[in-house]
Amino acid sequence: MSTREAQTEIGREPHADDAARSPASDRTAAELAGVLSAFNQVVLDHIPGLELFDAHTHLGQNDPDGMRQRPEELLSGLTLAHARGAFVFPMHEPDGYCNANDMVLAAARDSGGALVPFARVDPHQRPVPEAERCLDAGARGIKLHPRAEQFTLDHPAVRDLVALAHERRVPVLIHAGRGIPALGVHAVELAGAFPEARLILAHAGICDLSWIWEAAPDHPNLLFDTAWWMPTDLITLFSLVPAGQVVFASDSPYGSTLMSSSFQLRLALQAGLSGDQIRSVASGQALRLAAGEALLPAGPPLGEREQAPHVLLERLAQFVLLAVIELFRGGDGAEMLALARLACDIPSDIDDAPVFAAVLGLLDLHARLSAANPDDRRVRALLILAASVARSPDVPLPPVQ
Protein backbone atom coordinates (compact mmCIF):
# COMPACT_ATOMS: atom_id res chain seq x y z
CA MET A 1 0.00 0.00 0.00
CA SER A 2 1.38 3.42 -0.96
CA THR A 3 1.95 6.23 1.53
CA ARG A 4 -0.79 8.24 -0.20
CA GLU A 5 -3.27 5.39 0.20
CA ALA A 6 -2.24 5.01 3.81
CA GLN A 7 -2.84 8.66 4.62
CA THR A 8 -6.17 8.63 2.92
CA GLU A 9 -8.02 5.64 4.26
CA ILE A 10 -8.74 7.14 7.67
CA GLY A 11 -12.46 7.05 8.27
CA ARG A 12 -13.57 7.10 4.66
CA GLU A 13 -17.08 6.06 3.75
CA PRO A 14 -17.19 2.68 1.98
CA HIS A 15 -17.68 2.75 -1.76
CA ALA A 16 -20.81 1.08 -3.07
CA ASP A 17 -18.70 -1.43 -5.00
CA ASP A 18 -16.36 -2.33 -2.12
CA ALA A 19 -15.93 -6.03 -1.69
CA ALA A 20 -15.90 -5.37 2.05
CA ARG A 21 -19.61 -4.55 2.08
CA SER A 22 -21.09 -7.29 4.25
CA PRO A 23 -23.13 -7.51 7.44
CA ALA A 24 -19.86 -7.35 9.42
CA SER A 25 -18.72 -4.31 7.48
CA ASP A 26 -22.06 -2.59 7.98
CA ARG A 27 -21.88 -3.26 11.73
CA THR A 28 -18.37 -1.81 11.78
CA ALA A 29 -19.55 1.30 9.97
CA ALA A 30 -22.42 1.70 12.41
CA GLU A 31 -20.17 1.31 15.46
CA LEU A 32 -17.63 3.76 14.06
CA ALA A 33 -20.34 6.30 13.29
CA GLY A 34 -21.74 5.95 16.80
CA VAL A 35 -18.39 6.53 18.50
CA LEU A 36 -17.37 9.41 16.24
CA SER A 37 -20.79 11.01 16.65
CA ALA A 38 -20.52 10.80 20.43
CA PHE A 39 -17.20 12.68 20.43
CA ASN A 40 -18.55 15.14 17.86
CA GLN A 41 -21.59 15.78 20.03
CA VAL A 42 -19.38 16.86 22.94
CA VAL A 43 -18.16 19.82 20.90
CA LEU A 44 -21.63 20.56 19.52
CA ASP A 45 -23.01 20.65 23.07
CA HIS A 46 -20.14 22.89 24.19
CA ILE A 47 -20.63 25.44 21.39
CA PRO A 48 -24.29 26.34 20.74
CA GLY A 49 -25.16 27.02 17.12
CA LEU A 50 -22.10 25.22 15.75
CA GLU A 51 -22.49 24.14 12.11
CA LEU A 52 -20.12 22.22 9.85
CA PHE A 53 -19.09 23.04 6.31
CA ASP A 54 -16.37 20.87 4.77
CA ALA A 55 -13.92 22.96 2.73
CA HIS A 56 -12.05 20.08 1.03
CA THR A 57 -13.79 17.14 -0.66
CA HIS A 58 -13.40 15.26 -3.96
CA LEU A 59 -15.38 13.38 -6.58
CA GLY A 60 -13.99 11.01 -9.18
CA GLN A 61 -13.46 7.47 -10.37
CA ASN A 62 -10.07 7.53 -12.12
CA ASP A 63 -7.46 8.61 -9.56
CA PRO A 64 -4.33 6.47 -9.98
CA ASP A 65 -4.18 5.94 -6.20
CA GLY A 66 -7.33 3.80 -6.44
CA MET A 67 -9.56 6.02 -4.32
CA ARG A 68 -12.93 7.08 -5.71
CA GLN A 69 -16.10 8.81 -4.62
CA ARG A 70 -19.51 9.39 -6.19
CA PRO A 71 -21.79 12.34 -5.43
CA GLU A 72 -24.26 10.24 -3.48
CA GLU A 73 -21.47 8.93 -1.26
CA LEU A 74 -20.17 12.41 -0.50
CA LEU A 75 -23.67 13.66 0.26
CA SER A 76 -24.29 10.65 2.52
CA GLY A 77 -21.12 11.45 4.47
CA LEU A 78 -22.16 15.09 4.86
CA THR A 79 -25.60 14.02 6.08
CA LEU A 80 -24.04 11.61 8.59
CA ALA A 81 -22.03 14.52 10.03
CA HIS A 82 -25.04 16.91 9.91
CA ALA A 83 -22.90 19.22 7.76
CA ARG A 84 -24.39 22.08 5.76
CA GLY A 85 -22.34 21.32 2.68
CA ALA A 86 -18.87 21.22 1.16
CA PHE A 87 -16.50 22.62 -1.41
CA VAL A 88 -15.94 19.87 -3.98
CA PHE A 89 -13.56 19.34 -6.89
CA PRO A 90 -12.29 16.46 -9.03
CA MET A 91 -9.81 13.90 -7.88
CA HIS A 92 -6.66 13.40 -9.96
CA GLU A 93 -7.58 12.82 -13.61
CA PRO A 94 -4.51 11.80 -15.66
CA ASP A 95 -6.36 12.47 -18.93
CA GLY A 96 -7.36 16.03 -18.09
CA TYR A 97 -10.03 17.90 -16.16
CA CYS A 98 -12.63 19.16 -18.63
CA ASN A 99 -15.02 16.21 -18.27
CA ALA A 100 -14.29 15.85 -14.57
CA ASN A 101 -15.09 19.51 -13.96
CA ASP A 102 -18.36 19.11 -15.83
CA MET A 103 -19.19 16.11 -13.64
CA VAL A 104 -18.56 18.16 -10.49
CA LEU A 105 -20.63 21.07 -11.80
CA ALA A 106 -23.51 18.71 -12.56
CA ALA A 107 -23.27 17.08 -9.12
CA ALA A 108 -23.38 20.51 -7.49
CA ARG A 109 -26.45 21.53 -9.52
CA ASP A 110 -28.20 18.33 -8.39
CA SER A 111 -27.24 18.67 -4.71
CA GLY A 112 -29.79 21.26 -3.66
CA GLY A 113 -27.06 23.71 -2.75
CA ALA A 114 -25.06 21.35 -0.52
CA LEU A 115 -22.09 21.10 -2.89
CA VAL A 116 -20.12 24.20 -3.93
CA PRO A 117 -18.06 23.32 -7.03
CA PHE A 118 -14.42 24.23 -7.67
CA ALA A 119 -12.67 23.78 -11.03
CA ARG A 120 -9.51 21.71 -10.92
CA VAL A 121 -6.91 22.68 -13.51
CA ASP A 122 -3.42 21.62 -14.55
CA PRO A 123 -1.05 24.59 -15.08
CA HIS A 124 0.59 22.69 -17.93
CA GLN A 125 -2.69 22.32 -19.87
CA ARG A 126 -4.19 25.73 -20.81
CA PRO A 127 -5.54 26.28 -17.30
CA VAL A 128 -6.91 29.81 -17.56
CA PRO A 129 -9.44 29.08 -20.34
CA GLU A 130 -10.65 26.01 -18.47
CA ALA A 131 -10.93 27.91 -15.20
CA GLU A 132 -12.83 30.74 -16.93
CA ARG A 133 -15.17 28.24 -18.61
CA CYS A 134 -15.97 26.60 -15.28
CA LEU A 135 -16.37 29.85 -13.36
CA ASP A 136 -18.78 31.06 -16.03
CA ALA A 137 -20.69 27.77 -15.63
CA GLY A 138 -21.07 28.15 -11.87
CA ALA A 139 -17.80 27.07 -10.24
CA ARG A 140 -17.01 29.10 -7.11
CA GLY A 141 -13.28 28.45 -6.85
CA ILE A 142 -10.17 26.81 -8.31
CA LYS A 143 -8.21 23.77 -7.10
CA LEU A 144 -4.47 23.29 -7.73
CA HIS A 145 -2.43 20.22 -6.82
CA PRO A 146 1.33 20.81 -7.16
CA ARG A 147 2.15 17.20 -6.35
CA ALA A 148 -0.22 15.49 -8.79
CA GLU A 149 0.47 17.88 -11.66
CA GLN A 150 4.18 18.38 -10.87
CA PHE A 151 4.55 22.16 -10.66
CA THR A 152 5.59 24.83 -8.19
CA LEU A 153 3.76 28.04 -7.34
CA ASP A 154 6.21 30.16 -9.32
CA HIS A 155 4.85 28.59 -12.53
CA PRO A 156 3.69 31.49 -14.76
CA ALA A 157 0.26 29.94 -15.21
CA VAL A 158 -0.29 29.90 -11.45
CA ARG A 159 0.13 33.65 -11.32
CA ASP A 160 -2.38 34.00 -14.17
CA LEU A 161 -4.86 31.79 -12.29
CA VAL A 162 -4.47 33.77 -9.06
CA ALA A 163 -4.96 36.97 -11.06
CA LEU A 164 -8.20 35.49 -12.39
CA ALA A 165 -9.24 34.58 -8.83
CA HIS A 166 -8.47 38.17 -7.79
CA GLU A 167 -10.67 39.47 -10.60
CA ARG A 168 -13.55 37.12 -9.73
CA ARG A 169 -13.00 37.24 -5.92
CA VAL A 170 -12.93 33.46 -5.62
CA PRO A 171 -10.74 31.11 -3.57
CA VAL A 172 -7.87 29.00 -4.88
CA LEU A 173 -7.31 25.86 -2.81
CA ILE A 174 -3.76 24.50 -3.09
CA HIS A 175 -2.36 21.20 -1.91
CA ALA A 176 0.21 22.13 0.75
CA GLY A 177 0.75 18.81 2.49
CA ARG A 178 3.40 16.18 2.13
CA GLY A 179 5.19 15.14 -1.02
CA ILE A 180 6.04 18.62 -2.31
CA PRO A 181 8.78 21.22 -1.88
CA ALA A 182 8.02 24.21 0.33
CA LEU A 183 5.64 26.62 -1.41
CA GLY A 184 4.95 29.19 1.30
CA VAL A 185 7.23 31.94 -0.01
CA HIS A 186 5.41 32.00 -3.35
CA ALA A 187 2.00 31.71 -1.64
CA VAL A 188 2.72 34.74 0.55
CA GLU A 189 3.93 36.73 -2.47
CA LEU A 190 0.80 35.85 -4.47
CA ALA A 191 -1.48 36.71 -1.54
CA GLY A 192 0.17 40.13 -1.31
CA ALA A 193 0.03 40.80 -5.04
CA PHE A 194 -3.63 39.73 -5.44
CA PRO A 195 -5.53 40.74 -2.28
CA GLU A 196 -8.96 39.88 -3.68
CA ALA A 197 -7.90 36.27 -4.34
CA ARG A 198 -8.38 33.96 -1.35
CA LEU A 199 -5.59 31.39 -1.22
CA ILE A 200 -6.31 28.31 0.90
CA LEU A 201 -3.31 26.16 1.77
CA ALA A 202 -4.65 22.65 2.31
CA HIS A 203 -3.53 20.15 4.95
CA ALA A 204 -2.74 22.84 7.54
CA GLY A 205 0.01 24.15 5.27
CA ILE A 206 2.33 21.63 6.94
CA CYS A 207 5.09 22.01 4.35
CA ASP A 208 5.64 25.61 5.61
CA LEU A 209 3.89 25.71 8.97
CA SER A 210 7.19 26.18 10.82
CA TRP A 211 7.33 29.83 9.71
CA ILE A 212 4.31 30.86 7.66
CA TRP A 213 2.18 31.43 10.76
CA GLU A 214 4.24 34.57 11.39
CA ALA A 215 3.39 35.96 7.93
CA ALA A 216 -0.28 34.96 8.02
CA PRO A 217 -1.67 37.91 10.05
CA ASP A 218 -0.30 40.34 7.47
CA HIS A 219 -2.14 38.51 4.66
CA PRO A 220 -5.78 38.01 5.69
CA ASN A 221 -6.54 36.47 2.27
CA LEU A 222 -4.12 33.60 3.01
CA LEU A 223 -6.08 30.78 4.63
CA PHE A 224 -5.41 27.23 5.78
CA ASP A 225 -7.67 24.19 5.83
CA THR A 226 -7.57 21.54 8.55
CA ALA A 227 -7.50 18.42 6.31
CA TRP A 228 -4.78 16.73 8.33
CA TRP A 229 -4.57 14.23 11.17
CA MET A 230 -1.51 14.84 13.39
CA PRO A 231 -2.63 16.53 16.63
CA THR A 232 0.53 18.59 17.14
CA ASP A 233 0.26 20.16 13.68
CA LEU A 234 -3.38 21.06 14.22
CA ILE A 235 -2.80 22.53 17.68
CA THR A 236 0.05 24.55 16.17
CA LEU A 237 -2.28 25.81 13.43
CA PHE A 238 -5.05 26.75 15.86
CA SER A 239 -2.58 28.44 18.22
CA LEU A 240 -0.42 30.44 15.83
CA VAL A 241 -2.66 31.32 12.84
CA PRO A 242 -5.61 33.72 13.28
CA ALA A 243 -8.82 31.71 13.60
CA GLY A 244 -10.44 33.71 10.79
CA GLN A 245 -7.83 32.25 8.44
CA VAL A 246 -8.58 28.60 9.24
CA VAL A 247 -11.38 26.52 7.68
CA PHE A 248 -12.53 23.04 8.64
CA ALA A 249 -11.86 20.29 6.08
CA SER A 250 -11.74 16.50 5.79
CA ASP A 251 -10.16 15.64 2.40
CA SER A 252 -13.07 13.23 1.75
CA PRO A 253 -12.92 10.43 0.64
CA TYR A 254 -9.40 10.31 2.06
CA GLY A 255 -11.00 11.15 5.38
CA SER A 256 -14.62 11.75 6.30
CA THR A 257 -16.45 14.82 7.52
CA LEU A 258 -17.67 13.09 10.68
CA MET A 259 -14.30 11.61 11.55
CA SER A 260 -12.47 14.90 10.98
CA SER A 261 -14.90 16.93 13.07
CA SER A 262 -14.73 14.39 15.92
CA PHE A 263 -11.06 15.14 16.61
CA GLN A 264 -10.17 18.44 14.89
CA LEU A 265 -12.65 20.56 16.82
CA ARG A 266 -11.55 18.94 20.10
CA LEU A 267 -8.04 20.12 19.32
CA ALA A 268 -9.34 23.61 18.54
CA LEU A 269 -10.94 23.71 21.98
CA GLN A 270 -7.75 22.41 23.59
CA ALA A 271 -5.76 25.14 21.85
CA GLY A 272 -8.06 27.69 23.47
CA LEU A 273 -10.27 28.94 20.63
CA SER A 274 -13.50 30.57 21.77
CA GLY A 275 -16.95 29.47 20.68
CA ASP A 276 -17.16 32.29 18.14
CA GLN A 277 -13.76 31.39 16.75
CA ILE A 278 -14.67 27.72 16.37
CA ARG A 279 -17.94 28.67 14.68
CA SER A 280 -15.85 30.68 12.20
CA VAL A 281 -13.52 27.72 11.59
CA ALA A 282 -16.28 25.12 11.36
CA SER A 283 -18.39 26.89 8.77
CA GLY A 284 -18.65 30.67 9.02
CA GLN A 285 -15.62 31.72 7.01
CA ALA A 286 -16.05 28.99 4.38
CA LEU A 287 -19.64 30.08 3.79
CA ARG A 288 -18.42 33.64 3.22
CA LEU A 289 -15.88 32.28 0.72
CA ALA A 290 -18.66 30.39 -1.06
CA ALA A 291 -20.79 33.53 -1.28
CA GLY A 292 -17.96 35.80 -2.40
CA GLU A 293 -18.47 37.94 0.69
CA ALA A 294 -15.86 39.86 2.64
CA LEU A 295 -14.00 37.70 5.12
CA LEU A 296 -14.52 38.51 8.79
CA PRO A 297 -11.59 38.44 11.20
CA ALA A 298 -11.99 36.30 14.31
CA GLY A 299 -9.29 37.81 16.47
CA PRO A 300 -5.51 37.64 16.64
CA PRO A 301 -3.67 34.35 17.00
CA LEU A 302 -3.69 32.96 20.51
CA GLY A 303 -0.02 32.14 20.66
CA GLU A 304 1.35 29.37 22.82
CA ARG A 305 -0.62 29.17 26.05
CA GLU A 306 0.80 28.18 29.38
CA GLN A 307 -0.75 24.81 30.17
CA ALA A 308 -0.13 22.23 32.83
CA PRO A 309 2.17 19.46 31.55
CA HIS A 310 0.60 16.09 30.80
CA VAL A 311 3.74 14.06 30.26
CA LEU A 312 2.06 10.68 30.70
CA LEU A 313 -0.57 11.55 28.12
CA GLU A 314 2.11 12.85 25.76
CA ARG A 315 3.92 9.52 25.76
CA LEU A 316 0.60 7.69 25.28
CA ALA A 317 -0.22 9.85 22.26
CA GLN A 318 3.23 9.20 20.78
CA PHE A 319 2.83 5.42 21.02
CA VAL A 320 -0.57 5.58 19.32
CA LEU A 321 0.72 7.81 16.52
CA LEU A 322 3.74 5.56 15.95
CA ALA A 323 1.31 2.65 15.58
CA VAL A 324 -0.72 4.59 13.02
CA ILE A 325 2.38 5.41 10.99
CA GLU A 326 3.43 1.76 11.05
CA LEU A 327 -0.02 0.73 9.85
CA PHE A 328 0.23 3.29 7.06
CA ARG A 329 3.47 1.65 5.96
CA GLY A 330 1.90 -1.81 5.79
CA GLY A 331 2.88 -3.10 9.23
CA ASP A 332 0.53 -4.24 11.97
CA GLY A 333 1.35 -1.62 14.62
CA ALA A 334 1.10 -4.35 17.27
CA GLU A 335 4.22 -3.44 19.23
CA MET A 336 3.38 0.25 19.53
CA LEU A 337 -0.26 -0.52 20.35
CA ALA A 338 0.92 -2.87 23.10
CA LEU A 339 3.07 -0.07 24.51
CA ALA A 340 0.10 2.30 24.26
CA ARG A 341 -1.96 -0.11 26.34
CA LEU A 342 0.80 -0.32 28.93
CA ALA A 343 0.96 3.49 28.93
CA CYS A 344 -2.70 3.50 30.03
CA ASP A 345 -1.84 1.54 33.19
CA ILE A 346 -1.61 4.54 35.50
CA PRO A 347 -2.61 5.12 39.14
CA SER A 348 -6.36 5.49 39.37
CA ASP A 349 -6.19 8.64 41.48
CA ILE A 350 -4.37 10.90 39.01
CA ASP A 351 -6.39 13.77 37.56
CA ASP A 352 -6.21 12.51 33.97
CA ALA A 353 -7.39 8.97 34.74
CA PRO A 354 -10.69 9.39 32.80
CA VAL A 355 -8.73 10.44 29.70
CA PHE A 356 -6.55 7.33 29.87
CA ALA A 357 -9.71 5.23 30.30
CA ALA A 358 -11.28 6.84 27.23
CA VAL A 359 -8.16 6.20 25.14
CA LEU A 360 -8.02 2.59 26.32
CA GLY A 361 -11.67 2.17 25.34
CA LEU A 362 -10.88 3.40 21.84
CA LEU A 363 -7.90 1.04 21.63
CA ASP A 364 -10.14 -1.85 22.73
CA LEU A 365 -12.74 -1.01 20.12
CA HIS A 366 -10.05 -0.73 17.44
CA ALA A 367 -8.70 -4.16 18.39
CA ARG A 368 -12.15 -5.74 18.30
CA LEU A 369 -13.22 -4.20 15.00
CA SER A 370 -9.83 -4.89 13.40
CA ALA A 371 -10.05 -8.55 14.38
CA ALA A 372 -13.55 -8.82 12.92
CA ASN A 373 -12.65 -6.86 9.75
CA PRO A 374 -8.87 -7.16 9.19
CA ASP A 375 -9.03 -5.49 5.77
CA ASP A 376 -11.24 -2.56 6.82
CA ARG A 377 -8.90 0.40 7.11
CA ARG A 378 -11.67 2.70 8.31
CA VAL A 379 -11.12 1.49 11.86
CA ARG A 380 -7.83 3.41 11.97
CA ALA A 381 -9.99 6.46 12.59
CA LEU A 382 -10.24 5.22 16.17
CA LEU A 383 -6.48 5.49 16.62
CA ILE A 384 -6.36 9.06 15.29
CA LEU A 385 -9.20 9.92 17.67
CA ALA A 386 -7.39 8.16 20.55
CA ALA A 387 -4.20 10.18 19.99
CA SER A 388 -6.26 13.38 19.77
CA VAL A 389 -8.11 12.58 23.00
CA ALA A 390 -4.74 12.11 24.71
CA ARG A 391 -3.68 15.53 23.38
CA SER A 392 -6.90 17.27 24.49
CA PRO A 393 -7.27 16.40 28.17
CA ASP A 394 -9.02 19.69 29.00
CA VAL A 395 -11.93 18.97 26.64
CA PRO A 396 -14.94 17.06 28.01
CA LEU A 397 -15.40 13.41 27.13
CA PRO A 398 -18.63 11.69 26.02
CA PRO A 399 -20.57 9.91 28.74
CA VAL A 400 -19.25 6.42 29.46
CA GLN A 401 -21.41 3.90 27.63
Rosetta blueprint (number, residue, H / E / L):
1 M L
2 S L
3 T H
4 R H
5 E H
6 A H
7 Q H
8 T H
9 E L
10 I L
11 G L
12 R L
13 E L
14 P L
15 H L
16 A L
17 D L
18 D L
19 A L
20 A L
21 R L
22 S L
23 P H
24 A H
25 S H
26 D H
27 R H
28 T H
29 A H
30 A H
31 E H
32 L H
33 A H
34 G H
35 V H
36 L H
37 S H
38 A H
39 F H
40 N H
41 Q H
42 V H
43 V H
44 L H
45 D H
46 H H
47 I L
48 P L
49 G L
50 L L
51 E L
52 L E
53 F E
54 D E
55 A E
56 H E
57 T E
58 H E
59 L E
60 G E
61 Q L
62 N L
63 D L
64 P L
65 D L
66 G L
67 M L
68 R L
69 Q E
70 R L
71 P H
72 E H
73 E H
74 L H
75 L H
76 S H
77 G H
78 L H
79 T H
80 L H
81 A L
82 H L
83 A E
84 R E
85 G E
86 A E
87 F E
88 V E
89 F E
90 P E
91 M L
92 H L
93 E L
94 P L
95 D L
96 G L
97 Y L
98 C H
99 N H
100 A H
101 N H
102 D H
103 M H
104 V H
105 L H
106 A H
107 A H
108 A H
109 R H
110 D L
111 S L
112 G L
113 G L
114 A L
115 L E
116 V E
117 P E
118 F L
119 A E
120 R E
121 V L
122 D L
123 P L
124 H L
125 Q L
126 R L
127 P H
128 V H
129 P H
130 E H
131 A H
132 E H
133 R H
134 C H
135 L H
136 D H
137 A L
138 G L
139 A L
140 R L
141 G L
142 I E
143 K E
144 L E
145 H L
146 P H
147 R H
148 A H
149 E H
150 Q L
151 F L
152 T L
153 L L
154 D L
155 H L
156 P H
157 A H
158 V H
159 R H
160 D H
161 L H
162 V H
163 A H
164 L H
165 A H
166 H H
167 E H
168 R H
169 R L
170 V L
171 P E
172 V E
173 L E
174 I E
175 H L
176 A L
177 G L
178 R L
179 G L
180 I L
181 P L
182 A L
183 L L
184 G H
185 V H
186 H H
187 A H
188 V H
189 E H
190 L H
191 A H
192 G H
193 A H
194 F L
195 P L
196 E L
197 A L
198 R E
199 L E
200 I E
201 L E
202 A L
203 H H
204 A H
205 G H
206 I L
207 C L
208 D L
209 L H
210 S H
211 W H
212 I H
213 W H
214 E H
215 A H
216 A H
217 P H
218 D H
219 H L
220 P L
221 N L
222 L E
223 L E
224 F E
225 D E
226 T L
227 A L
228 W L
229 W L
230 M L
231 P H
232 T H
233 D H
234 L H
235 I H
236 T H
237 L H
238 F H
239 S H
240 L H
241 V L
242 P L
243 A H
244 G H
245 Q H
246 V E
247 V E
248 F L
249 A L
250 S L
251 D L
252 S E
253 P L
254 Y L
255 G L
256 S L
257 T H
258 L H
259 M H
260 S H
261 S H
262 S H
263 F H
264 Q H
265 L H
266 R H
267 L H
268 A H
269 L H
270 Q H
271 A H
272 G L
273 L L
274 S L
275 G H
276 D H
277 Q H
278 I H
279 R H
280 S H
281 V H
282 A H
283 S H
284 G H
285 Q H
286 A H
287 L H
288 R H
289 L H
290 A H
291 A H
292 G L
293 E L
294 A L
295 L L
296 L L
297 P L
298 A L
299 G L
300 P L
301 P L
302 L L
303 G L
304 E L
305 R L
306 E L
307 Q L
308 A L
309 P L
310 H L
311 V H
312 L H
313 L H
314 E H
315 R H
316 L H
317 A H
318 Q H
319 F H
320 V H
321 L H
322 L H
323 A H
324 V H
325 I H
326 E H
327 L H
328 F H
329 R L
330 G L
331 G L
332 D L
333 G L
334 A H
335 E H
336 M H
337 L H
338 A H
339 L H
340 A H
341 R H
342 L H
343 A H
344 C L
345 D L
346 I L
347 P L
348 S L
349 D L
350 I L
351 D L
352 D L
353 A H
354 P H
355 V H
356 F H
357 A H
358 A H
359 V H
360 L H
361 G H
362 L H
363 L H
364 D H
365 L H
366 H H
367 A H
368 R H
369 L H
370 S H
371 A H
372 A H
373 N L
374 P L
375 D L
376 D L
377 R H
378 R H
379 V H
380 R H
381 A H
382 L H
383 L H
384 I H
385 L H
386 A H
387 A H
388 S H
389 V H
390 A H
391 R L
392 S L
393 P L
394 D L
395 V L
396 P L
397 L L
398 P L
399 P L
400 V L
401 Q L
